[in-house]
Amino acid sequence: LHTGQYALSAGDDRQVQLELLEAAGRQIVDAGMLLHAGHGLNYRNVQPVASIDQMAELNIGHAIVARAVMVGMTEAVREMKERIESA
């Protein structure tokens, strides 16, 4: 799933974009494919996407690398994993 529109959205539109991702995710899973998502995901918006049923993989690069500049890669990855796992 391309999560760019979700990442750019705000307010009520964010919920609409999330619902579109959830519907597309169901179609992907129903077609027998693994569900992956990414683009524009960060520490503030990742949890709703991570909680989509049967999400197999999230592609999050820029946010983690940008955070790693401040806290180191190990800590940046740990923080993101905590957010994903608590979703």
Z-matrix of the N, CA and C atoms (Angstrom, degrees):
N
C 1 1.442
C 2 1.520 1 109.42
N 3 1.302 2 116.21 1 136.51
C 4 1.461 3 121.41 2 174.68
C 5 1.527 4 107.23 3 -89.57
N 6 1.311 5 117.09 4 115.40
C 7 1.452 6 121.91 5 -174.04
C 8 1.529 7 113.11 6 -98.34
N 9 1.314 8 117.24 7 14.48
C 10 1.459 9 120.80 8 -177.16
C 11 1.511 10 114.12 9 -60.57
N 12 1.331 11 118.50 10 -45.89
C 13 1.464 12 120.94 11 -179.94
C 14 1.527 13 110.74 12 -64.42
N 15 1.327 14 116.27 13 -39.25
C 16 1.459 15 120.83 14 175.47
C 17 1.534 16 109.60 15 -60.09
N 18 1.321 17 117.26 16 -47.69
C 19 1.460 18 121.71 17 -177.27
C 20 1.530 19 112.03 18 -62.88
N 21 1.316 20 116.77 19 -32.80
C 22 1.463 21 120.93 20 -179.26
C 23 1.520 22 113.24 21 -83.60
N 24 1.301 23 117.69 22 -15.18
C 25 1.462 24 121.65 23 -174.15
C 26 1.524 25 111.66 24 -81.06
N 27 1.328 26 115.09 25 166.55
C 28 1.463 27 121.68 26 178.30
C 29 1.520 28 108.78 27 -149.19
N 30 1.313 29 115.81 28 161.34
C 31 1.456 30 121.19 29 175.42
C 32 1.520 31 113.07 30 59.80
N 33 1.327 32 115.36 31 -138.79
C 34 1.466 33 120.78 32 -178.71
C 35 1.521 34 112.33 33 -62.07
N 36 1.327 35 116.83 34 -31.64
C 37 1.464 36 119.63 35 -179.72
C 38 1.518 37 111.58 36 -65.00
N 39 1.323 38 117.65 37 -30.25
C 40 1.463 39 120.01 38 178.53
C 41 1.529 40 109.55 39 -62.03
N 42 1.331 41 117.52 40 -42.34
C 43 1.459 42 120.72 41 178.92
C 44 1.520 43 110.74 42 -65.15
N 45 1.316 44 117.68 43 -39.82
C 46 1.468 45 121.52 44 177.07
C 47 1.515 46 109.80 45 -60.84
N 48 1.328 47 117.48 46 -45.90
C 49 1.465 48 121.66 47 -179.98
C 50 1.525 49 111.19 48 -63.78
N 51 1.325 50 117.21 49 -38.81
C 52 1.456 51 120.89 50 177.64
C 53 1.526 52 110.41 51 -64.13
N 54 1.318 53 117.22 52 -42.54
C 55 1.470 54 120.67 53 178.70
C 56 1.529 55 111.02 54 -62.79
N 57 1.314 56 117.21 55 -37.08
C 58 1.470 57 120.31 56 175.85
C 59 1.530 58 110.67 57 -64.08
N 60 1.320 59 116.65 58 -41.99
C 61 1.465 60 120.30 59 177.95
C 62 1.526 61 110.75 60 -63.73
N 63 1.322 62 116.94 61 -41.71
C 64 1.463 63 120.49 62 178.96
C 65 1.525 64 111.23 63 -62.00
N 66 1.329 65 116.85 64 -43.05
C 67 1.475 66 121.04 65 179.26
C 68 1.520 67 110.49 66 -64.35
N 69 1.314 68 116.90 67 -44.45
C 70 1.465 69 120.63 68 178.15
C 71 1.522 70 110.10 69 -64.10
N 72 1.327 71 116.84 70 -38.30
C 73 1.461 72 121.09 71 178.08
C 74 1.520 73 111.85 72 -60.97
N 75 1.327 74 116.95 73 -41.35
C 76 1.472 75 120.23 74 177.44
C 77 1.533 76 110.73 75 -62.03
N 78 1.318 77 116.71 76 -40.79
C 79 1.471 78 120.33 77 178.84
C 80 1.523 79 110.96 78 -63.97
N 81 1.305 80 117.05 79 -40.86
C 82 1.465 81 121.69 80 179.67
C 83 1.524 82 110.20 81 -63.13
N 84 1.319 83 116.27 82 -48.58
C 85 1.468 84 121.08 83 -179.76
C 86 1.523 85 110.04 84 -64.45
N 87 1.334 86 117.48 85 -42.70
C 88 1.468 87 121.08 86 179.05
C 89 1.528 88 112.07 87 -61.94
N 90 1.335 89 116.01 88 -27.55
C 91 1.470 90 120.71 89 178.59
C 92 1.527 91 111.54 90 -82.59
N 93 1.327 92 117.01 91 -0.27
C 94 1.454 93 120.96 92 177.05
C 95 1.517 94 115.23 93 86.29
N 96 1.332 95 116.74 94 14.32
C 97 1.462 96 120.06 95 -179.76
C 98 1.525 97 110.35 96 -100.57
N 99 1.327 98 115.61 97 160.38
C 100 1.456 99 120.95 98 173.15
C 101 1.520 100 108.85 99 -79.04
N 102 1.315 101 116.27 100 144.28
C 103 1.459 102 121.88 101 -177.25
C 104 1.528 103 110.33 102 -95.66
N 105 1.324 104 115.68 103 117.42
C 106 1.466 105 123.08 104 176.97
C 107 1.524 106 107.48 105 -123.90
N 108 1.322 107 117.13 106 152.62
C 109 1.460 108 120.73 107 179.51
C 110 1.519 109 110.41 108 -148.84
N 111 1.315 110 115.27 109 153.98
C 112 1.444 111 119.65 110 175.14
C 113 1.505 112 113.36 111 174.25
N 114 1.265 113 117.02 112 158.59
C 115 1.457 114 131.69 113 172.25
C 116 1.522 115 108.16 114 128.11
N 117 1.291 116 116.31 115 113.39
C 118 1.455 117 121.99 116 177.29
C 119 1.518 118 114.96 117 78.34
N 120 1.327 119 117.21 118 7.15
C 121 1.464 120 119.16 119 179.07
C 122 1.520 121 109.62 120 -75.27
N 123 1.332 122 115.10 121 142.21
C 124 1.455 123 120.44 122 -179.26
C 125 1.523 124 109.91 123 -146.10
N 126 1.307 125 116.56 124 -172.72
C 127 1.459 126 121.90 125 -175.69
C 128 1.530 127 112.70 126 -65.90
N 129 1.315 128 117.60 127 -23.37
C 130 1.465 129 121.04 128 -177.94
C 131 1.524 130 113.50 129 -91.60
N 132 1.318 131 118.62 130 -24.79
C 133 1.467 132 118.93 131 -173.08
C 134 1.528 133 114.87 132 -117.93
N 135 1.306 134 118.80 133 1.57
C 136 1.459 135 121.37 134 -171.78
C 137 1.526 136 113.70 135 -74.46
N 138 1.324 137 118.33 136 -32.81
C 139 1.461 138 119.64 137 -170.68
C 140 1.530 139 114.88 138 -60.46
N 141 1.320 140 120.94 139 -44.89
C 142 1.466 141 118.52 140 178.32
C 143 1.536 142 113.06 141 -61.51
N 144 1.314 143 117.15 142 -36.48
C 145 1.470 144 119.86 143 178.57
C 146 1.528 145 109.78 144 -71.43
N 147 1.310 146 116.59 145 -40.73
C 148 1.466 147 120.11 146 178.78
C 149 1.520 148 111.93 147 -61.75
N 150 1.317 149 117.17 148 -27.01
C 151 1.460 150 120.28 149 -177.38
C 152 1.530 151 113.40 150 -87.16
N 153 1.329 152 118.10 151 0.10
C 154 1.471 153 120.14 152 176.05
C 155 1.522 154 108.36 153 -62.13
N 156 1.321 155 115.41 154 132.94
C 157 1.460 156 121.87 155 -175.79
C 158 1.528 157 111.72 156 -52.94
N 159 1.305 158 115.69 157 129.55
C 160 1.465 159 126.09 158 176.36
C 161 1.528 160 114.06 159 66.88
N 162 1.339 161 116.72 160 26.65
C 163 1.464 162 119.99 161 175.38
C 164 1.531 163 107.90 162 -65.22
N 165 1.317 164 116.73 163 123.29
C 166 1.456 165 121.62 164 -176.71
C 167 1.528 166 112.79 165 -97.81
N 168 1.331 167 116.88 166 -33.23
C 169 1.466 168 119.13 167 -175.50
C 170 1.514 169 110.32 168 -155.73
N 171 1.323 170 115.15 169 139.99
C 172 1.459 171 121.99 170 173.52
C 173 1.519 172 108.26 171 -116.69
N 174 1.327 173 116.53 172 135.35
C 175 1.457 174 121.79 173 178.28
C 176 1.522 175 108.00 174 -103.72
N 177 1.327 176 114.91 175 105.77
C 178 1.460 177 121.57 176 -176.43
C 179 1.519 178 107.19 177 -131.63
N 180 1.288 179 117.37 178 105.62
C 181 1.450 180 119.74 179 -178.42
C 182 1.512 181 113.02 180 -112.41
N 183 1.313 182 116.33 181 -59.47
C 184 1.457 183 121.19 182 -171.64
C 185 1.522 184 111.98 183 -58.12
N 186 1.313 185 117.78 184 -46.57
C 187 1.468 186 120.65 185 -177.08
C 188 1.524 187 111.48 186 -61.87
N 189 1.310 188 116.43 187 -40.85
C 190 1.466 189 119.53 188 -179.04
C 191 1.524 190 110.81 189 -68.88
N 192 1.318 191 117.29 190 -45.04
C 193 1.466 192 120.23 191 -179.82
C 194 1.528 193 110.34 192 -64.47
N 195 1.329 194 117.30 193 -40.95
C 196 1.464 195 119.98 194 178.85
C 197 1.529 196 110.91 195 -63.13
N 198 1.323 197 116.85 196 -41.51
C 199 1.466 198 120.56 197 178.13
C 200 1.527 199 110.59 198 -66.81
N 201 1.323 200 116.30 199 -36.54
C 202 1.467 201 121.00 200 -178.00
C 203 1.529 202 111.90 201 -61.94
N 204 1.312 203 117.55 202 -27.76
C 205 1.465 204 120.28 203 177.26
C 206 1.525 205 110.07 204 -59.15
N 207 1.335 206 116.17 205 -33.15
C 208 1.463 207 120.76 206 -177.40
C 209 1.528 208 113.34 207 -90.64
N 210 1.351 209 116.98 208 -37.61
C 211 1.469 210 119.27 209 -171.14
C 212 1.525 211 113.99 210 -121.64
N 213 1.318 212 117.95 211 -2.35
C 214 1.464 213 121.72 212 -176.18
C 215 1.527 214 110.74 213 91.06
N 216 1.317 215 115.21 214 153.73
C 217 1.460 216 120.64 215 -174.99
C 218 1.526 217 112.50 216 -64.74
N 219 1.314 218 117.45 217 -41.82
C 220 1.468 219 120.05 218 -178.85
C 221 1.518 220 111.04 219 -58.91
N 222 1.311 221 116.64 220 -47.62
C 223 1.467 222 121.09 221 -179.08
C 224 1.531 223 110.88 222 -67.81
N 225 1.315 224 117.34 223 -40.63
C 226 1.470 225 120.60 224 179.93
C 227 1.526 226 110.89 225 -61.28
N 228 1.313 227 117.24 226 -44.05
C 229 1.466 228 121.16 227 178.63
C 230 1.526 229 110.09 228 -66.92
N 231 1.329 230 116.98 229 -42.22
C 232 1.468 231 120.21 230 179.16
C 233 1.530 232 110.87 231 -59.31
N 234 1.325 233 117.08 232 -44.33
C 235 1.460 234 121.06 233 179.75
C 236 1.528 235 111.42 234 -62.12
N 237 1.324 236 117.13 235 -42.66
C 238 1.463 237 120.37 236 -179.98
C 239 1.524 238 110.46 237 -67.28
N 240 1.322 239 116.65 238 -43.02
C 241 1.465 240 120.04 239 178.46
C 242 1.525 241 111.15 240 -59.47
N 243 1.310 242 117.19 241 -40.21
C 244 1.467 243 120.30 242 177.75
C 245 1.519 244 111.66 243 -60.34
N 246 1.310 245 117.02 244 -42.00
C 247 1.463 246 120.60 245 179.66
C 248 1.525 247 110.70 246 -66.43
N 249 1.326 248 116.57 247 -42.66
C 250 1.462 249 120.29 248 -178.89
C 251 1.528 250 110.25 249 -66.69
N 252 1.310 251 117.03 250 -45.94
C 253 1.454 252 121.01 251 -176.63
C 254 1.528 253 112.34 252 -68.19
N 255 1.320 254 117.95 253 -27.15
C 256 1.466 255 119.78 254 179.65
C 257 1.534 256 112.35 255 -86.49
N 258 1.318 257 116.42 256 -4.29
C 259 1.479 258 120.23 257 -179.48
C 260 1.517 259 111.75 258 -70.68
